[in-house]
């Protein structure tokens, strides 16, 4: 495993961090539960392999993530990792919520301290709430008491808001969404540099843009195949990030042991300023191809779920993005045909849709708008779902709708 400096924090962090947001599920893909035994096995294997940064949060897997991480860190594993969880700013509504959530999270995680506690999903509105309830004072009090070692935030908003938050406090760590397609989205590359110059440790989330970069379209695969340097699509995306000196650790939400092993191998071969001119040129070509195809910038984070109307929002956006790809290879055509069947098989009856395990198509959207403030990407979800149904349900051409 390769290790890097964690900003101004006195800790050598593994290049690869374990994100506990997409833990292995049960055999039924619609079952929201986690395969706890396999998740614990994966977390411990990751730590045994040198990964020493572990990230979770209150809402992940409807609360199960923190509990499972806590179980995995027994038997001496807690002392081997830099453990991070987050105060859910989208749920706090009063001053006392700070202690209520922190106490509960420490209990779930079966630990008496956090290596870093983040304000979760900071935005302009969240910053107003942070100021209103003087939460920085609570953070500093708990840091003095030893229950929090470092203070940071994760971020979903615009670059000006990011700079305002960075300047608001002497932060230890910032977690941002970043990948080779999102260099001008949210904090973006300018924000990355801005925070790093202040000594803030930068943790990267969504390195594969919700899995999108793991499955490139045929035209992109042809570019990768033509390169004399051979990486898997996932490895290309990860190496792009590890090449940047401002990046401390890249989080990956791994759902299988195979994914974990592949990412560990990638991390072992990582390095700052290690990409060649050819590799950087290849990535530039891939970026151009992707940018022509993305209709809805959804990363499948599922913060918008469950939908009150039973719509499977991420699946609908994935379907329309796939529909906008131009088939190049035989497998491209197979995937595009399969994608159409997936949409047709989604529930389309308001009376029959299972709202506990939503799998409804875009036509079921009731435009309640509850999902809009939950989306880290700022997507107008009801408007985009209406477009999805025009393309997937009524078979209109994407270019005539989007």
C-alpha positions, 0 to 999 in steps of 0.5 A, a space after each residue: 500500500 502507498 501512503 500519503 500526507 493527510 494535509 496538516 494532520 499528523 497521519 500517514 494515510 493510505 492512498 485508498 480509503 474504504 467508503 462504507 456507503 455501498 456495502 455488499 447487499 443481500 442476494 435480492 438487489 431490491 433488499 435494502 439490508 446489508 450482508 453484514 458478515 461479508 461487509 465485516 470480512 471486507 472491512 477487515 481484509 481492507 485493513 489487513 491489506 494496509 487501508 487505514 482510512 474508514 469513512 461512514 455516515 449516519 444515513 448510509 444503509 439507513 443507519 446500518 453502515 455505522 453499526 456494521 463498521 463498529 462491529 468490524 472494528 472490534 478485536 483490535 481493528 479500531 486502533 488501526 484506522 483513521 475513523 470518520 463519520 459525519 453530523 447529518 446537517 440535513 437532519 439537525 434542527 436544534 442546538 441539542 441535535 449535535 450531542 444527540 447525534 454524536 452520542 448515538 454515532 459513538 455508540 453505534 461505532 463502539 468507540 469513544 472517539 472519532 479521528 475526524 467528525 465532518 459536517 455532512 453535505 455542507 452547502 450555503 443552507 447548511 452553513 447558515 444552520 452551522 452558524 445559527 446553532 454555533 456548532 463549531 463551538 460544540 466541535 471544539 468542546 468535543 475536541 478538547 474532551 478528546 471525543 473528536 480528534 479533527 474537524 472537517 466537512 463534506 461538500 455539495 454546492 458551488 465553488 463560491 460557497 466552497 470557498 466561503 466555507 473553507 475561509 469560515 474556519 481553520 478546518 483539518 479536512 474537506 471531503 469533495 466530489 471529484 473525478 476526471 469528469 467533475 473538475 468544474 463541478 461543485 468545488 472542482 479543481 479550483 476548489 481543490 487547489 484553494 483548500 489544499 493551499 491552506 493545508 486542509 487534507 483533501 478526501 475524494 468521494 465519487 471517484 468513479 462518478 457513481 460507477 459511470 467511469 467503470 463502464 465506458 461507452 464503446 468509443 471510449 473503450 476503443 481509445 483505451 485499447 489503443 493506448 500503449 499503457 494498459 489500465 482497467 477503466 477503474 484504474 484509469 479513473 483512480 490513477 488520475 486522482 492519485 497523480 494529483 499532489 493535492 489529493 490525500 486519500 481516494 474513497 471507494 464504496 466497494 460492494 464486493 471482495 473483487 472490487 476491493 482487491 482490484 482497488 488495492 492493487 491499483 493503490 499499490 501502483 499509485 503515485 504523485 505525478 506518475 502519469 505519462 504524457 500519453 496517459 494524460 492525453 488518453 484521459 483527455 480524449 475519454 473526457 471529451 467522449 463522456 461529456 457528449 453523452 451525459 444527459 443527467 449528472 446523477 452519481 447514484 448516491 441515493 440521497 434522494 431515496 426512497 421516493 414517496 411515489 416509489 420512483 427508482 430515481 437513480 435507475 431512471 437516470 442511469 437508463 436515460 444516460 445509457 440510452 444516449 450512448 452510441 453503440 460501437 461494439 456488439 456488447 454496446 448494442 446488447 447493453 442498450 437493448 437490455 437497458 430498454 427492457 430494464 425500463 419497461 420492467 420497472 413498475 408503472 402502476 401507482 397502485 402496485 409499486 412497492 414504496 418500501 423498495 422503490 422500482 417505479 419508472 419515471 412516469 410515477 413522479 408526482 412532482 412533490 419536490 421532496 427530492 430536490 433539496 436532497 440532491 448533492 448535484 442540484 438536479 431538478 429531479 422531477 423535471 429531469 424524470 419527465 424528460 426520462 419518460 419522454 425518451 424511455 417511455 414514449 421513445 423520443 430521441 434524447 436530442 429532441 428532449 434534453 
